Amino acid sequence: MSELVEKVKKRIKPNGQAKAASKPQGRDGGSFPVAGMSFFLTVLAVMSLLASMDFQNRVKLFVAGEVATHDVAADQNLQIEDTAATASRREQVAETQPPVFDMSPKPFLDLTKGVEDILSAVSGSGGEELEKLRWQISENLNVEISQEVIEYWQRPDFHVLVETRILPRIKEAYGPGVVSASSMLLAYKNGILIRDLPSNMEMLRIDTRDIKDIKQIKDGLESFLKVELNKPIRVRKAVTSLIHPFLVPNLTLNQETTQHRKREIMAAVEPLYYNIKKGEIIVRQGERVGPVQQIKLQALFRLHSGGVQYLEGVGIMAVCVLMLLVLHFSLGKRGLRTISDKDWLFVGTVVLAFGLLAKFGNAVRLPAGDVPESVRALYFSYSLPMAGAAGILALFFPKRLCIFTSLILSFLSCRLIGGDLNLFCSYFITSMVFIYLLKRSETRAQVLKTSIPLIATLLFMWFSVNLMDFT
C-alpha cells in the first residue's frame, strides 16, 4: 500500500511543478513586472521631456499694420523698454544742449600785428622799393593795392587814425565775438556756450543778437568812418584795404566737444518702459497691430524663443503617473501586476511611436500663414491616427487597459503637438469609439465594417471642433 502511495506522489509532483512553472509571472499576483514597467515609465519620461521642449515659438509675432488672427496675452509680468520713445526723448534732450563755441584772441592779435607790420614797412620806403613792397603786399593780402592807397598808408596822420580810432573800434567789435555768418546762430534757440580759450571759462549766451559776423563788422567800420569820423572816400578806401583782409571770425564751433557733451547727456537720460501685467491682453483677434503692440509682441517672442521647460516636463510626468495610479486601482487587488512585462513593452512601444510622430508633426508643421492659433494644428494634428493606435491595443488587450493607455497617449500627443482641449477630446473620443467597435466585432467582416462608423465619428468630431473654433 505504501509503495502505491509513493508511486502516485512521484507522478503528481512533477505535474504540479510543471503547472506551476507554466503560469505567467505577471498574472499570478506574486511578482511585479519590473522590466516592462521600467520601460513604460522611461517612455513616459522621454515623452514628457519632449513635450517640454519648444522647437517652435508659441507666440505668433504680428508686425505693425497686420490684423491679429487671435488674442495674445502676457503670461508673466514684463517691463519692456520703449526704444523709439527713449531715442526720441534723448534726441529732444540733446537738442536742448547748447553748442560750444571757442573764442580765441588770436584773430585780433594777428590783425593788430599785420596792420602794424605793413604800416611800419611802408613808412620808411620810397621809389622802386615802395613799388616792390606794394606788389608784395598785394600778393600777401590777395587785394590790389593802388599807388594812391600806399601813399595814404605812409602818412603819419593815417597811422594815428588807425592806432587811436580804428583798432580800438575793431577790438570793441571783437569783444562779444565774431562769427563767419550770423545766420548759423539762428538754429540755436537755446543759446550757445562760449568758451574762452586762454582761461577755459565758459559762459552761456542766450541772446546771440549782439554777436556780429564779418559782413556786419565791415559795414560798421564803413559807417564809422563815413558818419562819425566824416572821412572822405579815399581815406575810407585806404582803411578798408588795410583792415578787411585781416578780419576773420574769433568764434568757431567746436564740433567734437559739442558732440561729446550731447552723447553724455543722452546717456544720462533714463530709458522709458512699458509695464505689462500678467494676463494683460496685448492684441485682440481682428485688431490691427500698432507699433507699441509690436514691441510688446517682440518681447514675448524673445522670452519664448525655445529651450526646455523643466517644470512643465515634471508636471506632465506627474499627470501620467496619476493616470497609471488610477489604472492600478481600477484593476482590482492585483493592480498593475496583472499586466506582464511583454504587455508593458508592447504598450510602451506604441506610445513611443505615436508620441514621436506627434512631436515630428509639431517640429515640421507646415506654415500656417494667417490661420488662427486655435486651428493651427489643422494641417497635421487632426490627421494623426490616434484611433488606429487604440485599435492596435484593442486587438490584444482588455478594454480597461486600452482606455487608460489611449487616455495617456491622447494627453501626451496633445502636449507634444501643442494642441488645445478640442484636440484632446478629438483624440480620446475617437479612440474610445474605435476600441468599443473592435471589441464588439467577432469576424473579419465585422472588423472591416467598423471603418464606416469610425469615419462618421471623425467627421462629426471635425464638425464639432470647427463649430467651437469659429463661433
VENFENDA-V219291 format. One record per residue. RES is the residue in one letter. SS is DSSP state (a for helix, b for strand, c for the rest). Layout:
BEGIN
[[RES;SS] [RES;SS]]
END
This chain:
BEGIN
[[M;c] [S;a] [E;a] [L;a] [V;a] [E;a] [K;a] [V;a] [K;a] [K;a] [R;a] [I;a] [K;a] [P;a] [N;a] [G;a] [Q;a] [A;a] [K;a] [A;a] [A;a] [S;a] [K;c] [P;c] [Q;c] [G;c] [R;c] [D;c] [G;c] [G;c] [S;c] [F;c] [P;c] [V;a] [A;a] [G;a] [M;a] [S;a] [F;a] [F;a] [L;a] [T;a] [V;a] [L;a] [A;a] [V;a] [M;a] [S;a] [L;a] [L;a] [A;a] [S;c] [M;b] [D;b] [F;c] [Q;c] [N;c] [R;c] [V;c] [K;c] [L;c] [F;c] [V;c] [A;c] [G;c] [E;c] [V;b] [A;c] [T;c] [H;c] [D;c] [V;b] [A;b] [A;c] [D;c] [Q;c] [N;c] [L;b] [Q;b] [I;b] [E;b] [D;c] [T;a] [A;a] [A;a] [T;a] [A;a] [S;a] [R;a] [R;a] [E;a] [Q;a] [V;a] [A;a] [E;a] [T;a] [Q;c] [P;c] [P;c] [V;b] [F;b] [D;b] [M;b] [S;c] [P;c] [K;a] [P;a] [F;a] [L;a] [D;a] [L;a] [T;a] [K;a] [G;a] [V;a] [E;a] [D;a] [I;a] [L;a] [S;a] [A;a] [V;a] [S;a] [G;c] [S;c] [G;c] [G;a] [E;a] [E;a] [L;a] [E;a] [K;a] [L;a] [R;a] [W;a] [Q;a] [I;a] [S;a] [E;a] [N;a] [L;a] [N;c] [V;c] [E;c] [I;c] [S;c] [Q;a] [E;a] [V;a] [I;a] [E;a] [Y;a] [W;a] [Q;a] [R;c] [P;a] [D;a] [F;a] [H;a] [V;a] [L;a] [V;a] [E;a] [T;a] [R;a] [I;a] [L;a] [P;a] [R;a] [I;a] [K;a] [E;a] [A;a] [Y;a] [G;a] [P;c] [G;c] [V;b] [V;b] [S;c] [A;c] [S;a] [S;a] [M;a] [L;a] [L;c] [A;c] [Y;c] [K;c] [N;c] [G;c] [I;b] [L;b] [I;b] [R;b] [D;b] [L;c] [P;c] [S;c] [N;c] [M;b] [E;b] [M;b] [L;b] [R;b] [I;c] [D;c] [T;c] [R;c] [D;c] [I;c] [K;b] [D;b] [I;a] [K;a] [Q;a] [I;a] [K;a] [D;a] [G;a] [L;a] [E;a] [S;a] [F;a] [L;a] [K;a] [V;a] [E;a] [L;c] [N;c] [K;c] [P;c] [I;a] [R;a] [V;a] [R;a] [K;a] [A;a] [V;a] [T;a] [S;a] [L;a] [I;a] [H;a] [P;a] [F;a] [L;c] [V;c] [P;c] [N;c] [L;b] [T;b] [L;b] [N;c] [Q;a] [E;a] [T;a] [T;a] [Q;a] [H;a] [R;a] [K;a] [R;a] [E;a] [I;a] [M;a] [A;a] [A;a] [V;c] [E;c] [P;c] [L;c] [Y;b] [Y;b] [N;b] [I;b] [K;c] [K;c] [G;c] [E;c] [I;b] [I;b] [V;b] [R;c] [Q;c] [G;c] [E;c] [R;b] [V;c] [G;c] [P;a] [V;a] [Q;a] [Q;a] [I;a] [K;a] [L;a] [Q;a] [A;a] [L;a] [F;a] [R;a] [L;a] [H;c] [S;c] [G;c] [G;b] [V;b] [Q;c] [Y;a] [L;a] [E;a] [G;a] [V;a] [G;a] [I;a] [M;a] [A;a] [V;a] [C;a] [V;a] [L;a] [M;a] [L;a] [L;a] [V;a] [L;a] [H;a] [F;a] [S;a] [L;c] [G;c] [K;c] [R;c] [G;a] [L;a] [R;a] [T;a] [I;c] [S;c] [D;a] [K;a] [D;a] [W;a] [L;a] [F;a] [V;a] [G;a] [T;a] [V;a] [V;a] [L;a] [A;a] [F;a] [G;a] [L;a] [L;a] [A;a] [K;a] [F;a] [G;a] [N;a] [A;a] [V;c] [R;c] [L;c] [P;c] [A;c] [G;c] [D;c] [V;c] [P;c] [E;a] [S;a] [V;a] [R;a] [A;a] [L;a] [Y;a] [F;c] [S;a] [Y;a] [S;a] [L;c] [P;c] [M;a] [A;a] [G;a] [A;a] [A;a] [G;a] [I;a] [L;a] [A;a] [L;c] [F;c] [F;c] [P;c] [K;a] [R;a] [L;a] [C;a] [I;a] [F;a] [T;a] [S;a] [L;a] [I;a] [L;a] [S;a] [F;a] [L;a] [S;a] [C;a] [R;a] [L;a] [I;a] [G;c] [G;c] [D;c] [L;a] [N;a] [L;a] [F;a] [C;a] [S;a] [Y;a] [F;a] [I;a] [T;a] [S;a] [M;a] [V;a] [F;a] [I;a] [Y;a] [L;a] [L;a] [K;a] [R;c] [S;c] [E;c] [T;c] [R;a] [A;a] [Q;a] [V;a] [L;a] [K;a] [T;a] [S;a] [I;a] [P;a] [L;a] [I;a] [A;a] [T;a] [L;a] [L;a] [F;a] [M;a] [W;a] [F;a] [S;a] [V;a] [N;a] [L;a] [M;a] [D;a] [F;c] [T;c]]
END
